[in-house]
Amino acid sequence: MAATKHTVLAGQKVPVGSHSVQTDSKAENNVLDATFITHTIPDILSPNASILGLCTVSTDRADISDQGWHIADFLAFRALLCGETHPKAQTWLAHCDILSLANAWPENYAHGRDRRLVNDAAGASSYLDRKGNLHHRDDQIKVEPDPQRLATEFLKTLSEKSEIVKKMGFPIIVIICGPTTLEQDVFFGETEAKHCVKSELMRQALGDDVDAIVITPALFSSGWQVNPSFCRPLATKARAGRTEFFARQFGGVFAKGIVEGFLDWKCPFLDLGRIDERDKNETLYPGPALPSYQQKLASEALRVKIHSALAGRLSTRHSDHSFDFECRNDEWEVMIGQRKHKPLGHYQQKWAKLPVATTPATVREGFRFLGDAFGGTKVSQANHIRHLIKESFAAWSGYWSLPFGQAAGGIFQAFLNYTLPNDLDYHEVFNIMEHRATLAVLADATTRHFNFPRPYGQRCRDWDEPKWTKESPESVRLGAIQSYGELTRLIPSVNLPPGVNYNHLSKVQGRLPVPISYLAASLCSQGPAGTDLRELKSISNFFEEVRGRQVKILLEDPEVQTLCVAWLSSIQMPIRQLGTVLAARASNSRAAQVSPASGSQPLKAITNAPNTAMSTKKPGESVPPHPQGMASSTRASGRLQPSNYPRRNEEW
């Protein structure tokens, strides 16, 4: 099965702090989707770039404990981009009166851990010409309180700017601050389908012959999601290889198998040569059957870190929502290439000139697994998790009408209605929503990578499975069912946080079936050969390659190294030297790079964890009862068990 003909520059190794990125040895010309997460300002490519900024936060959601962090981001980008392009090349739209809010509470919208005041960026800026004359830029924020009119104005401005940059050959930079999706759809006002402008509609407004960079908030970590290939593939070859992009875009889909691999006898830091084979044969997992409290803490810290890193798209500082101007951490230079406009040092100097908030920062106690992402408070982070649930309701319309989807929807709606979920409940729901949203991205990326036809020409998010099932011939449906069963073996279920038991009757802890059905339908849409085992084998090898790259990047993460060594030390297991670990991983990666026709083994590392409850002999699976939890074998009976909220081991 031929893959797409778009990949990237080969054989380059780029240092990033203590990390390094090895591009694909057989990379092709370009990358179809160059989306990645960054913690700094992307390259705007040219001083002639056109910039369109949009903030969709409504007035009643503008408090810093709710969605106000989007406003702080919006002002921070304005502050950094002021004066970087032609005075009339920047347009900024907002749903609420940001100028009044920023002037009334400037320190509420201080940005980042260094608490830079960005309120001055809310007003129109000025500049001096060569003769010393003062001029005002035409960049004041245009406020439109009506969400439908704002959406219309946004699309109209996109189209108008696109016509200009096409004629001149300039790029356009679109910065969106507010509730979005992984596909970079935008919600105006409320997180509902009727208030959503899809990224495909944005592409229609822009056209497919313009260089557009679209920036939206990262949905599952701090930072921002950048797509420099929004309308068409990159004009120049990317520095990172296609597998590197996929490894980041696929997030936590394979997290369950990866986490289990780090915590069992296959742990890459475990020195198996110094372990008696009898010890391995007697226990399923390293360490004692009943780990101590410290051993549990060590294993749980490693588990949470691995999942957070994957959900954060393997970006640096995935829990710190501050601008990072260190060149060694510049994801743009790692993934795309050398900056064409201004170096990061230029923006660092501009940022350093901004005043710092004088009043002491209010202690923001957020969820530990999220750091200071999404506003940094439990209230703002809980509201973001609620957004993740609501935006899923706006997708897969046919799924929610099916019995299984109705059951899952009832559980999620109960969570939204419940007033006192605890930290562990939010952690579980966050992991579930990340897995579901990313699985849809995986389905889209896989069909694009192998050049499979898209069912109904739609994205996975928009696909109506019941309609397709009703309208497809019986032979195609039967083929899709067969492919679905094979594809399911390649995708693990959700990686749940420590302290939450797997319930295999759960309607939400397993894989979201729609993306897998979408892939199966795509395979069968090719005709009789669509269900050929060679095609499934190619997908299996593709997933294994991406998963292997994820593990490689994790092994280069200093915090993962520290936590893994700490866990092995706590259970008194021999530890391999770091250089040996990385060398062994590189050797295994080269050995795995064989063609599908050469008889490479099917995907084992991903599927070696059956969808069954994990053994209690594994460190970290059995934890002390959670003092605030609901009824569960891993928690004490909760303070509150309302009848309209699912109890852990029943519906969840």
N, C-alpha and C positions, 0 to 999 in steps of 0.2 A: 504494500500500500504506500503510495507516494505521499510524503508530507508536503506541506506548503513550500513554496520556493522562496520564502522570505525569512532569512535569519540574519546572522551578523558577523562582524569582524572576528577573526580567530586568533588564538594564541597569545593574547596579551594578559599580563598580570598587573593589577593596579593595587597599590597599598592603600589601605584605609585605616589609619590608626594601627591597631593590632590585628586588623582583618586584612584579607586579600581576596580578590575576585579573579578566578581563572576563567577566561571565556572559553566557549565551546571549541573543541579542537577541530570540529567539522562544521563550523558556522557558515551560513550562507550570506546573502547580501544584506538583509534587513530584518527588522522585527515588526510584525503586524501590530502588536499592542505593546507599547513601551511604558505602560503604567507602572509606577512605583511610589513608595512613600518617602517623603523628605521631611527634614526638620529645619529647613532653611529656605530662602527664597530661590526659586528656580532661575535659570538663565532666561532673560527676556529676548535674547538672540540679537536684537538690533536696537539702536537708539531711535529708529523709525517705527518701532513696534506700536501697534494699537492696543490699548488696554481697556477692558470692560470689567468693572467690579460690581458685584451684586451681593447684597445682604438681604436675606428673606425673613429675618426675625421680626415678628410683629411686636407692637408696643407692649401688649400684655405678657409677652414672653421674654422681654428684654432685660429682666433682672439678672444680675451676675450669678445668682443661685439657680437660674434656669438656663436660658440660651444666650445670656449676655456674653459668654466667652466667644461666640461667633462675632459679636460686635467688636470685641477687643482684637480679634484676628483681622477683621475688615480694616480697622483703623491702623493696625500695625503694617499691613501691606500698603496702605495709602502713604504712611510715613516713609516707608522704604523706597517706594516707587516715585515719590514726588520729585519732579525735575528730571526724571530719567528718560523721558520721551518728549516729543513735541508738545507744547502747551495745550494744543487742542486735540491731542490724540488719546486723552484719557476721559472715560465716562464712568461715573459711579452712581449706581441706583440702590435705593434702600426702601424697605417696607415700613420703617419707623423713622422718627425724627432723631437721627443719631447725634446731630449737632447739639440739640437741647439736652439729650441724655448725657453726653460726654461733658458738657459744660456744667451740668448740675452735679454730677458725681464722677469727677475725673479719675479719682483713685480707685473707684469700683472697676474701671475698665483698664487698669494697669495690666501690662502684658508680661507673661513669663515669670520665672522665678526671680529675675532681676527687677521686676516690677517697674518697667519703663512706662512713663506716662505718654500715651498716644492720643490724648484728647485734642491736642492742637491740630491733628490731621483731619479732624472732623470739619474744619472750616476750609474755605477756598484759600489756595496758596498764591503767593506772589513771587516775582523774580525781578532781577535787575538786568537790563540789556547791556550791551557793550558800552553804551554811552552813560550808564549809570541811572537810566530812567526806570522807574518802578512800574511793573505791569502785573495785572492779576490774571492768573490762569483760569481757563474755563473748565474747572474741574470740581465745582461744588457738587455736593451730594444731592441728587434729585430724589425726593421722597414721594412715594405713591402708596397711600394707605390701603388701597383696594387691591387684594391679591391677584385678581384676574387681570386688572389693568396693568399691574406691575409685570405679570408674566407676558402680556402682550407687548409692553414696552421693551422688555428684555429681548424677546425674539426679534422685534423690529430693529433694535439697535445692533444686534448680532448681524442681521442681514445688511444693514447700511454700512457697518464697519467692514464687513466682508467684501463688499463691492469696491471699497476704497483700497484695501490692502491687496486685492487681486490685481488691480491695475498697476500698483506700484511695486508689487513683489515683496511686500512686507509681511511679517508674521502678526498674529493677533493673540493676545494673552487674555484669558477669561478667568477671573477669580471669583469663586462662589463661596459665600460664607452663610451657612444655614443648613437645615436638614436636607440630606441627600441620600443616595444609594451608592453601592459599590460600582454600579454601571454609570454613575454620575448623573442620574436623574435628579431633578431639583423640585422640592416641595415649597409651595408658596402659602404661607399662613399655617394651614393644618396638614398633618401627615395623612393625606387621603388621596386616592387615585384621581379625583376630580380636580385637585389642586396641584397636580404633578405635571411638570414639563419634562418629557423624556429626552435623554441624550440624543436619540435618533432625530427628534424634531429639531434639536439644536444643530445637528449636522446638516439637516436640510436647509436651515437658515444660513449656515455658513457656506455650504457647498463642499464638494469633495476635492477641490483643487486649491486649498488654502492651507498654510502651515498654522495650525492652531494648537496652543497649549492650554489645557483646561485644568484648573486647580480647585479641588474641593476638600473639605475636611476629611481626614482619615476616620473611618467609621469604627475601627476596633483597636485604636491606639491613639497616642498623641501624634501630632504632626499633620501633614497634608498629603493628599493623594494627587499626584501629578501625572497627566497624560499628555506627553508631547507628540503623540501620534493620533490625536483625537479625530481628525478628518482624513488623514492619509498617512502611510508609513513615513518614517523619518527620511528626510532628504539626504542625510549622510548616514554612514554606517555607525551603529551604536557600539560603544566600547564593551558592554557586557553582552554575553551570548543569550540566545533565546531561552535556554534552560535556566539561566540566572533570573530572567524576568518571570518565567513560570513559577520558579521556586518561591518567589516573593508573592506573586499574585494568588497562588493556591493556599496561602495562609495556613489555617489549622485543619484543613480537610484530612490530612494524614497524621494529625497530632497524636491520636490514640496509639497507633502502632509505634510511632517514634518515641513517645514517652515510655511505653512499655519496653521498648528496646534498650533505652538508657537505664532501666531499672531491673533488667533481668541479666541472665548470664551472657548476653550479647553486648553488654555495656562496653562501648569502645575504650573506656578508660580502665577497664578491669583487666588485669594481667592474668590471663587464663593459664599461662605457662607455669605459674607458681601456685596453682590450685590443684588439690588432689581430685582426680576424676570421681572418686567415691563421694566426695562432698557434693559435686554437681549432680550426681545421680540421685542423691537422697532428698534434695530439696528443689522445688520449682524455681525459686528465686534466691539470689544471694542474701545472706543475713539470717538472723534468727526468725523462727516462726512467729514469735511474739516480740516485735521490736520494742525497744524502750522509747520513752517520750522523746528523747533527743534524736534517736534514729528516725522516728516518725517525722519530727520537724525537718530533719535534713532531707528526707525523701520528698516530703510535701513541697518544700521550697524549690527543689529541683523540678518537680512536676509543674508547678505553677509558672516557673521561669520559662521552661521550654514552650509551654502553650502560649504564654504572653508574647514571647519572641516570635513565634509563628503567626499568631493573630496580628501582631504588629508588622507583618510582612518583612520580618528579618531586618528591620531598619535599626539604626543605632538610636539609643536613648528613647526607646518606644514608650516610656512612661513619663517623659519630661516634655511638656508642651511649651517649650521655649525655643526661640530662634538660636540655632547653632551656627556660628560663623567660622568654626575651625575648618580649614581647607581639607584636613585629613578625614573629616566626617562628611564631606560634601557628596551626597548621594548622586547629584547631577553628574559630577565628574566620574564617579564610579560606574554609573549605569549608562550614561549618554556619551560623555566625552568632555573635552576641554570647553570651558565657557567662552562664548563669542563676544559677549557684551562687557560687563564689568566683573572683576574678580570679587570673591566674597569679602576680601579685606575692605573694599570700597563701601559695601553695605554695613560692615561691622563699624566703620568709622561713623556712618550716619546714625546707626543705632546707639552708639556710645554718646552721641551729642544729645540724645533725648533725656529729659530730666527723670529722676527716680522718685517714686512716691515717698513722701516724707513720713507719713503715719505708719506705724508698725503694721505689717501684713496680718490680716485676720487669719487665725489658725484655721486652715481648711482641712478638715478630716474627711478624706474621700475613701473609697474602697481601696484596700491595699493592692488588689490585683490590677487596678487601673492607674495607680500613681496619681498624677495631677492632670490626666487627660479629661476632656469633656467638662471643663470648668473647675475640676479639682475638689468639689464638694460632693457629699453623698446625694444631696438633693439634685444637683445638676447632672451627676452621673446616672442617677436613677431615672431622671427624665430622658436622658439619652437612650438608655436601655429600653424604656417604653417606646421611644421613637423607633428603635430597631424592630420591635414587635409590630407596631402599626405599619411601618413601611413594608413588612412582609405580607400584611393583609392586602396591600395594594398590588401584590404580585401573584402570579399563578392562580388566576381567578377560578379556573376550573377545579383546581385542587381543593379549595375550601368548600366546594359543593359536594364533594365525595364524602362518604361516611368517615373514612380515616381522617380527611382534612377537617371535617366538622368536629370530630373529637379533639384533634389538636388545637383547632381554633377556640374551642370551649375552654381548654386548659390555659391558653395564652390570655384569653379574655378574663378569666378568673384571676390571673396574676395581675392584670391591669386594674381590676376592680378592688383587689386586696390592698388594704392601707398599710399593713405592717409586715411586708416581707423582710427577712433578715439578710445579712451580708451573703450567706451561702446560697440563698435562693437567687439573689441577683447574679452571683458568680455563675451559677448553673445556667440560668436563662441567657446570660451573655455568651457563654460557650456554645449553647445551642443555636442562638441566632447567628453567631459568627460562622458556624459550620454550615448552616442552611444557605446563608447569603453567598458564601464562598463556593459552595458546591454548584450554585448556578453559574458563577463566573468560570469555574472549571469546565462545566458543560459547554459554555460558549467558546472558551479557548480551545477545547479539544476539537470541536467541529471545525473551527477556523484553522487549527494547526494541520489537520488531516484533509482539509478541503472537502469535508462532508457537507451535503446540503442541509440547510436549516429547515426544520419542519415549519411549513406555512411561511417560510422566509422570516421567521420571528426569532427574537432572542429567547433564551430559556425563561427569563422572567415574565415574558408576555405570552408564552405558549399556553394554549387551552388544550390540555390533555384529553378531557372527556370528548371534546369536539373532534379531535384527531382520531380518537378510538372509534367514534361513531361513523366517521366518514371514510376510514381506511378499509381496503379489502381485507378479507379474513386471512389470506395468506401473509399479508404484511403484518397484521396484528399478531399472528402466531410467531412470526419471525422476531418481532419486537419483544414478545414475552420471553423467548429463548435468550435473546441478547441481554435482556434486563437481568435475568438470573446470573449470567456470566459477569456482567458489569458490576453487579452488586458485590461480588466477591472481591472486587478491586478497591472498594471504598469502605473504610472502617466507619463505625458509628461515632457519635460525638465523644470527644474526650472530656469527661466530667471532672470537676475540681475535686481535690481531696476532701473527704467527708461526705460525699454523695454516692450512694450505691447505684449500680446499674439495675434498672428494672426492664426486663426484656419484653414486658407487655406494654411498656410505655409508648405513647403515641408521639412523643417529641424527642426522646433521647436517641432514637435511631436515625438512620439517614433519611433526609427528605427525599421521597421517591421521585418527585417531578424531574429533577435534573438527570437522574439515571434513565427514566423513561424517555426523556428528551434525546439523550445520546442513543438509546436503543432505536427510537423512531428515526433518528438521523441515519443510523447504519442501514436500517431496512429500506429507507427511501431511495437507496442507490440501486435497488433491484435485487435479483436473486443472489448476487455475490455479496450483498451487503452484510449478511450474517456469517460470512466466511470466518473460520477461526483465526485465519491469519490477520484479519482486521482487528479482532479482539486481542490477539497477541501483540499487535503493534501498539494498541492503546495501553496494554499491560506494561510493555517495555517503556513506553512514554511516561507513564505514572511512576515507574520504578526509577527512571532517570531523574525526574523532578524531585521525588522523595529523597534520593541519594544526594542531590545538590542541597536540599534543605538540611540534611544531617551534616553535610560538610560545612555549611555556613554556621550551624550551631556549634560545631566543634571548635570553630575559630573565635567564638564569643567568649571573652575572658570571664564573664559572670557565670556562664554555663560551665566552663572549666572549673571554676572555684567551687560551685555548688556540687558538681559531680564528684570532685575529689573529697569534699566535706562529707558527702553521703557515704562513699566507699570507706573513708577513714572511720566513720562512726560505726560501721558494721565490721571493721577490722579486715577489710579485703585488700589484697595487693593492688597497687596502682601503677599503670604504665606511664612512662615518660611522655610528655606532650608531643615531642618530636616524633616518637614512635607511633603515637595515635594518628597524627596527621599524615605521616608517610603511609601507614597501613590503609588509611581511608583513600588516599590518592591512588594507591595500587588497586584497591577494590573497584574504584570508579572506572579506571582504565580497563580492567578486566570485564566490567559489565557493559562496556560500550561495544556491543556486537549487533549485527543486523538481525531483524526479526527472523529472517530466513535461515540463519545459521544455527538455530536451535537453542537460543538462550533460554534460561529457566523462566517460568512464569513468575508473576509478582508474588514473592514470598514474604518479603519484609513487611509489606503492607497488610497482607492477609493472614499473617501467622498468629494474630490474636483473634480467635473465634468470638463471635458475638454472644458470649456467655459471661456470667459473673466471674470476676477475677478471684483467684485464690486468696484466702486470708493470710497465706504464708508470705505474700509479697509485702515488703516494707511500705508503709504509708497507706495501705488500703483500709486498715482498721485504725480508727483514730478516736481520741477521747470524745465523749458526747458533747455536742455543740450546746452551749448554755442557752441559746436562743432559738434552737431549731424546732421544727415540727416533728411529729412522730416519724421515726425512722430507725432502722437497725444501726445507723451510724450517728444518730443524734438522740438526745433526750427528748421526751415528749414536750412539745412546745407550750408556750404560755397561752397561745391562742390557736385554735383549730376551727376556723369558721367553716360552715357547711358548704359555702360556695367556693372554697379554695381547695385544690387537690392536695391530699396528704401524700407524702413523699413516696411510699412504697405501694400505693394503690394506683392512682392514675399516672403519676410521674414515672 
